[in-house]
Amino acid sequence: MFFAGDHMNNMLAPITTYVKVSNLLWPRLVAFVDKVILYSVWIFPQMLSLSLATVFSHQYSRLQASFLRRLANSDGRAISDFEIESLRHEHEQISTSVKDADKFLMFPNAGATEHG
């Protein structure tokens, strides 16, 4: 935008077509700030969704690793009801967090639909 000269300046086309301006520095600055804001607004929701989905996926992976570790440490003995209940409670907390986040983010989930 700044180094292309007057060629291929699509952001300034309306200004250069209808208004005769000798110095295009200020219109170029305004167009640059506008472009930065538009790209930020376009990318932010995608990055927020990706970040939250990564966090939730990591929490589920950590919970699964904890469950597998407890199974390995049990040496064939039955796992106590307290341990299973604590894992179930942690799973429920993560699921509730995902459901609350999904209410305002509308995570795209092509494979899962909710009936009811």
N, C-alpha and C positions, 0 to 999 in steps of 0.2 A: 504494500500500500504506500509506504513512504519512499521506496527506492525504485519503483516501476516507472517513475516519471508520470506523464499524463496518459500513457497507454494502459489499457486493460484495468482501468480504475472503476470497477462496477459500483462501489459504494458511493462514489462521488458523481456518478453519471447524472442524476437529477439536478445537482447543483451546477455542474459545468454545462449542462444543456440549456437551462433556463436562466441562469444568473451569470453575469460576466464578473468573474473574480480574478484579480491579478495574482494574489497570493493565496494558495490553497492550504496553508499550514493549519489554520484553525479548523476548517472543515475536515481535514484529514485526521486531526486529533479527536474531534467529536466522533467521526466514523470509526476510528480505532477503538475508542472507549465503548461505543455502541456494540461493536463486534465482540469485544471481550465479554461484555455483559451477556450478550445473547448466547455465546458459547458456554459460559458458566451456567446459565440457567438451563441450558439444554443438557449438560453433562451432570450436574449436581444430583438430580433424582436417580439417575442410573448408578452413580457411584454410591449413593446412600443405600440403595437397595442391595447392591453387591456387597457392601461392607456389612450390613446387618445380616444378610444371608450367610456370609462367611463366619460371622460371630456365632450365629445359631448352629451352623454346621459343626463348628469347632466344639461347642458345648455338647452336642450330641455325641461327637466322637470321643470326647473326654469321658462322658458318662458310660459309653460302651466299653472303653478301656478299663474303667473302674470296675464295671461288672465282670469283665473277663479276668481281671486281676483277682477279684474275690473268688471267682470260680476256681482259678488255679491254686489259690491259697487254701481252699477248703479240703484238698486232698481226698476227694471222694465223699466227704461228709456232706450232710445237708447244710445249706446256707440258712442261717437263722431268719425267722420271720421279720425281725427288726431290721436286718440288713436289706432284705428285699423291699420292705416298706420304705426305708430311707431312699433306696434307688428309685422306687416308684414315685415317691414324693418329689425327688429332684427332676425326674422326667416330666412330671406334671407341671412343675414350675417353668421349665423350659418351654413346654407346649403352650402354656398360658401366655408366656412372653411372646412367642411366635404369633399366637392368635391375636393378641393386642396390637402387635406391630402390623399385622396383616390388615387390621381394620382401617388403618390410614395409609398404608403403603400399597395395598393390593398386590402382594407378591404374585408374579406370574407362575402358576403351577399347572402346567399342561396335563400332567398325569394324575392329578388328584382333584376330585370334585367333591363338594359337600352336598349331600342329599338330606333333606329333612325339613 
